[in-house]
Amino acid sequence: MQTNYLLTQVRENYDLHLIHTLNKKGNVSSLWPSNNLRVSILLFLIAILLPGMEAIGADWKYLGGATLPKGQQAIVFYDSESIEYTKDKTIKVWTKSFRRSDFISVKNKNENKVIEKSAAKQKSQYYPPYTLVNPKTSFDDYVEIILWEEVANSFKIKARAKVLFEIICADKMIRTLSIVSYKYIGDIESRRNSPITGAWNHISPKSNADTLQKILCKKRQ
């Protein structure tokens, strides 16, 4: 009964948020969750994670998906605590990528504690920055993003890479300042830090960089 009541509250809160965000566009009907939403949420919430505290001082926010060099799927986050607004009117921020399969592995081993944390955020009407710049994010994805942020912030997961980016909001340009690559032998981690100032590049539409600049540049306004 408690689970049903919580899911109803969360869904109603998210529906109201979407209506408030998009009512000026007159395009609300297509955003309402499907009839089988209740089943999909329950199935998703009954598969989540735990142990190994990490990322002290960091606050990882979901950024998007990516494909690693060997074709493996990754999930990418940015550290909202690392955001630096420079005197040159640029923004610096660290991002971190994890192999998707590692996330799923942790998720499948641990359930209740992460469900409790993510449910509390949903009930308090927390909206991940990604959803605020992508207002048509489905309810299923909204729930999933909150769960992934909980995983990234609370538990030890093998990172694949950290990258320090710099962005010029006015010109929609981005460059790489530093890369930290990770390798593992069993549970033993080794890191390689490669400070490298790359060339400025235009940000491609609908890319992770595009999402990142929308989030960060919106915050600066």
N, C-alpha and C positions, 0 to 999 in steps of 0.2 A: 504494500500500500504506500509506504514512504517513497519508494522508487517511482511509482506511477505519479504521485503527487508532485515530486521534484521535477520529473520530465515535463509534466504539464506546465509547471511554472516557468521552466527554462524556455520551453517552446513559445509560450505567450510573450515572455519578455523579448525574445528575439524577433518575433513577428512584429511587435510594436516598434522595435528599433528599426527594422527595415522600412516600415511604413513611414516613420518619422524622417528617415534619411532620403527616401525616394518619392514622397508624395508630390513634390514639385515637378517630377518628371512624368507623372501620370502613368507609371508602369509598375504597378504593385502586384497585380493578379498573378503574373508569371513567376513571382518570387515565393509564393506560399509553398510550404513543404508538401510533398506528395502524401497520398493516403497511407502508404506503407512506411512512413517516417518513423512511427513509434517502434516498429519491429527493428528497423535498421539502427536506431539509436541504442536500443537495448542490446543488440548483438555487439555493437561497437564498444559500449561501456563495459561489457563483461569481458574485455580483453585488454588489460593495461598493465603497469609496471612497478619497479623499485630498485633496491639497495646500491650503496656506494655514493655518498654525497660528493658533489663536485661543483666547479664554477663559482667558488666563493667570490663575491664582489661583482659577479656578472649577472646580467638579466637577459637571457636569450629569448628573442622574439622570432616567431616563424616568418620566413622570407619567401620560401618556395621550394620547388624540386629542381634537381639537376641530374645530369648524367656524368658519371666519372669516366676517366680515360679508358677503362676496360669494359665500358658499357653497363656498369652497375649503377643502380638508381640511388640517389642521395637526397637527403633533406637538408636544407640550408637555413641557418638562423643568423640574426645580427644581434650584437650585444648593445642593448640600449644604454647600459652604464658606461660604455666606451665612447659614446658620441662626443666629438669635439668640434665646436664651432670656432674656426680660426679667424684671426684678424684680417686674413686675405679673402674673407667671405666664402671659404670652402668648408666642407664638412668631412671629418674623418670618422671612420667607424670600422670595427672588427666584425668579420663574419666567420662562421664556423660551419663546416659540413660534416655530416654523419652518413654512413651507409644505411640505407633504408632497412636492410635486412637486420642490422644490428639493433635498430629501434624496435622492430617487430619481435626480435628475440627477447629483448628486455621486457617488452610489453606482455608477451605470452607467459613469462615466468612470474609476473607480479600483477595483481589486479586491484584489490580493494583500497589500498592506501592512495593510489593515484586517482581512482574514481572519486574518492572523498574530496581530494584537493581540487580536482577539476570541476566537480559538481558545485563546490563552494564558490568558485570563481563565476560559474555560470549563473548561480543564484544571485550573486551580487551585481549581475549585469556587466561583467567585464567583457570588453570587445577587443580582441587582438588587433594591433595596428594594421595588419594585413587586411582584415575585414573592413576597416574604416576607409581604406583607399580602394577597396574592391567591394562596393556595397551590394553587389549581386551574389556574393558568396552564399552558397546554400547552407541550410541549417546543419546538414550532415557534416559539411566541411568546417563550419564554425566549431562544432563539437570536437572534431578531430584535431583542429589546430590548437585548441586549448589543451588537449591531452598531450600533444607533442611538445608544447612549451613546458608543461609540467615535467615531462621526461628529460628534456634537455637541461632544465635548471636544477633538478633534484638528484639525479643519479649518474653514476659513472658509466659513460658509453664511449667506445673507442672512436675518437675523432679521426677524420681523414685529412682535413686541412683547415688552417685558419688564414684568412687573408685580410690585410688592412687596406681599405679603399679610401680614396679621396674624391669628393664630388663637388662640382660647380653647379649650383642650382640654376642660375640664370641661363647658362649655356647648355645645360643637360649633358655635361661631360663627366667622365669618370676615368680614374687611373689607379693602378696597383702600386702600393708603397712597400708592402712586405708580405711574404708568404711563409707560413710555418707548416711543414709537411710532417706527417706522423707515420711511423712504421711499428709493427708489432711482431714479436716472437712470443707466441702464447699470450700471456697477460703483461709481458714486459714491453713498455712503451719507450720509443726513442723519437726525438724531435730534431728537425733540421730547420733552423731559422735562416731565411734568405732575404735580407733587406734589398729591395730592388725597386727603383722608381721607374715605373713604366710610362709609356706615352699616353697622352690624353686621347680618349676615344669618345665618340658620340654614343649616347645610351640608346640601345635598340628598343623600340616599342615592345611592350608585353614581355620583356625579359625580367629576370630577377633584379638586375640593375635598375630597370625602370620602376619596379615596385619599391626598391630601396630609396631611390631619389624622391619618389612621391611621398613616402612616409617621412623622411628626414626633412625635406624642403617644406612640407606642410607644417611640420612642427616649428620650423624657424620663422614662419610668417607671423 
